[in-house]
Amino acid sequence: MADRKPRRRLVHAAYGAAIGFVIALAAGRSGLIAWLAEMPVEDMASTALAVLLLSLGLFALIAASSSALYRRMAENYQEGDPLDAGVLRYLRMNGAALLLGAALLLVPPLAVRFGFTGDAAIPVAIGIAALLALQTWLSARIRRGSDELNRAALAEASIASFWLLQFGLFGWAALARLGLVANVSLWTLMTISGAIYLAVSIVVALRRGMFA
Amino acid sequence: MKNRLRVLRAEANLSQGDLAGLLGVSRQTINAVETDKYDPSLPLAMRLSKIFGVPIDAIFLDDWTPPELPHG
């Protein structure tokens, strides 16, 4: 029997392209794109990263919404294979952590954009602290519930991100100190560190066959 | 590290999910070990050895040979 995976992937890619086109069209017509384009570049970058995290989180939550759906979506799933213990719960927790990460990235620039500055920013800061505490608690629970492959991947991604960021930060800081490049804001650095960690985590997960 | 896990699992008529359930790890971990993408911890290797009733070096294949010890 011919392998149906490439054809299925093409069909899924076509669905994805069509959905993306409709979303982009709606965003353009509603004026959202023009509104976002007025943001500083660093805020646009963090918003783009937040949208990516939001999409990944929603995808995880949809995949974990039922065992039948998870079985259909999981690669290399064999008929009759039992689901891993707690796999759906673990996936839901990861999805929730991604959504919280997206919210943490979205709130500060949007709050500034909506005029929450000065004293008006204090309730926003308290909200961010609460979200951060919740995400930290959830991340700790995810780590506790992980098996050794997940923990190894987490450690590997953390180490690789640390070295990459330290290398990049030192390089940029040295050049900025010499007056050869511009200083960058803390928000830009935070966005870059988040993007690098996400990219490295995906590479590590692919190398370890965790999408199998 | 190369290993015979897939063969042993097939001989025992266990799916990846079955074996993962017995060991308390995820199916992805079993898949990653079978495809040489992850070397398991020593405790997990020992549990595999107990499940299949074979020594660890009958599961994991290492072609390293120790250098000859100097004779005193």
Interface residues (C-beta under 8 A of the other chain):
Chain A: N76 Q78 G80 D81 P82 L83 D84 A85 V87 D147 E148 L149 N150 A152 R207 R208 G209 M210 A212
Chain B: S15 Q16 G17 D18 A20 G21 G24 V25 S26 R27 Q28 T29 N31 A32 T35 K37 Y38 P40 S41 L44
